[in-house]
Amino acid sequence: MDPGLLAQYLFNGLMLGTIYAIVAVGFSLFFGVLDVIKFSHGDVVTVGAFSAFGAAGLMAALATLSGPLALAVGLIAALGAGALSGVIIGRLLVLPLKNAPGVNVLLATLMAGTVLREAIRLGVPNGGNPKPFPALLPDGVLKAGSFSVGIDSVIILLAGLAVVLATHLVITRTRLGLSIRAVAQDEEVAQLAGVSFNRTVLGTFALGSMLAGLAGLMLGLYYREINFNMGVMLGIIGFACAVVGGLGSLIGPIIGGFLFAGVQTLVTVVLPFTSAYKDVVAFAVIIALIGLFPTGLIAEKSSERV
């Protein structure tokens, strides 16, 4: 195979892996702090994408903003909408069901995701059809032989990797991260030490959902198109990556995200005639790995769960 084409596949795989990892980390945060699976997480990705789309489009129409300013407005909208969605779901659905069976929380968040998805479909004009996402990043192409990549794609990839690193620093170096790790390790002891359980949980849901909103913006910028059900499959993939990497850990879901994207890329490169089934193959590999590593590739540690 042509080296340039191979490099193109590898770049695309790295890009998808970064987005998968960002979504998977959110699932791991929710599980680590409260032992719950928030199945509306994928739909929060859609909320972030449409919030950025609407805010950037509105500002461009009202103030003829373009480029960095419109991108900044879209970024703030995606992060804010994601955080708000996470806090509302956490406060109204998850915390009241704290002592209920886990399946109750799973069902409640699953239905909340459906409400979000349908609200977008019905509330956005012509919301059932795909929307062209505005080009908010610099144009241009970087070339090296037969390999070419858009400058915007490079910016998205670097920003995604920076977000993964920043999330790690937030969890390991900040007061919120310390509270999250304390509650994840032992809720009662953490509260005796002065940690507010409710505030920590809501802060965790805000952080994880901000990551989902950012992933929605990244997808819009990368594919230049969004639709109301774009988060369904991404949520399933993110959850699978978190499980195979190790729910409750931070590094595990990141590894899981790049692993899933790596399998998809490998199938496309080695067996291009089966590229339409790359998701099927990737899920089959995840199932096999879960059978081999039931607690995930990086098993959860009782002393440091997130």
Buried (B, 14 or more C-beta within 10 A) or exposed (E): EEEEEBBBBBBBBBBBBBBBBBBBBBBBBBBBBBBBBBBBBBBBBBBBBBBBBBBBBBBBEEEEBBEEBBBBBBBEBBBBBBBBBBBBBBBEBBBEBBEEEEEBBBBBBBEBBBEBBBBBBEEBEEBEEEBEBBBBBEEEEEEEEEBEBBEBBBBBBEBBBEBBEEBBEBBEEEEBBBBBBBBBBEBEEBBEEEBEBEEBBBBBBBBBBBBBBBBBBBBBBBEEEBBBBBBBEBBBBBBBBBBBBBBBBBBBBBBBBBBBBBBBBBBBBEEEEEBEEBBEBBBEBBEEBBEEBEBBBBEBEEEBBB
